[in-house]
């Protein structure tokens, strides 16, 4: 399951990067989170890419729901996407069960992720604004 989780993290981050890049272009900003927090950009709005839908910036992250993808992710320092929050990663895979039929229940997934951090297969970034982000080592 370790290799599947690493592949899942990479796919999740690729999706988050791609849709964030599209949204940055649509909104005309470089840092979505700081632009929302400064009032330059609306917290909630229309996402024109990926079949159309909506975005919602919350706390330190963003949830995007379009006809092609549903993803919720947290930003790292300066609006970057350095890693995946395990809970949001789990929900991403759960929303796309047809692609990730191997996904176990949350408690098992959480234990495997924590074991992978302990063994060095994953790195916990401990960076603000979300200290729980992980990425492959």
GILINLIN-V469322 format. One line per field, one symbol per residue. phi: phi as a letter, one per 20 degrees, with the letter a starting at -180 (. if undefined). A space follows every 50 residues. Layout:
BEGIN
phi: ???
END
This chain:
BEGIN
phi: .gfffffffffgfffffffffffgffemcedffffffenfcffcaedeel nnrbcbecldcbdcccfdbcbcbdeeglmfcfadfgfffgfffffcgfec ffgefgffgfffffffffenfcdeeldeecfefcbff
END
